[in-house]
Each structure stands twice: as structure tokens, then as C-alpha cells.
């Protein structure tokens, strides 16, 4: 077998470096409790920055975008949608995907900056 060339050695080193660099990012994007991308999210009920946020499976399957999950901020429904990669977005933070509905509720509270959530008419 021929000796490895400098090009082969550099390519192997780059592959190892990429694996080491990207592995923590892949773990960070995994939803809470390291559940699979399309597993049902955990229910939650907490106060975040003075606002009550809640999330639970929707009765009757819910709206198709929310994947059967309801999120509330101070009792008002926050329209959420699950992306194909398992991340979540809301009508308030539509361009900033997060790993869970809880994170979507927290991002919405951050973005609202004390304003009241106005219900979003889903079609």
C-alpha cells in the first residue's frame, strides 16, 4: 500500500476537526431531554420574566402547524409551528427557530418586552 500523501493527511485532519467541532452543535440543537426530533414535547407551566407560559398537547390533535401542541402566554394562545428538522417557531419569533415549544414561549416573552400577546387568527 502506498504511503499517504500530504493531501490525504490534511484531508483526514480536516475531517477529524470538523467532527469534533460540529458534534457539540448537533447535541445543542437536540430538543429538551434529548428526545428525538419528532417526539411529543413535554408539557410545561411556569412563570418566565413575570409572564405565565404554558404548553401542553392539544385536545383533538390541534392545528396542523402546531403538531398537536398548544402554547399559552398569560392565557393567550401563541401560534407555534414545528419545522421539518424538529425545531419550533412562533408567530412572534418566526425567523429564530428554537428546540422546544417552551423555548418558543420564552423567546416570545423576550420579544414582546411586556406587551400583551394578541391572538393570531390561524386559517
HELIX and SHEET records of a PDB file:
HELIX    1   1 UNK A    6  UNK A   28  1                                  23    
HELIX    2   2 UNK A   32  UNK A   34  5                                   3    
HELIX    3   3 UNK A   59  UNK A   61  5                                   3    
HELIX    4   4 UNK A   64  UNK A   66  5                                   3    
HELIX    5   5 UNK A  101  UNK A  112  1                                  12    
SHEET    1   A 4 UNK A  44  UNK A  48  0                                        
SHEET    2   A 4 UNK A  51  UNK A  57 -1                                        
SHEET    3   A 4 UNK A  69  UNK A  73 -1                                        
SHEET    4   A 4 UNK A  76  UNK A  78 -1                                        
SHEET    1   B 2 UNK A  80  UNK A  82  0                                        
SHEET    2   B 2 UNK A  88  UNK A  90 -1                                        
END                                                                             
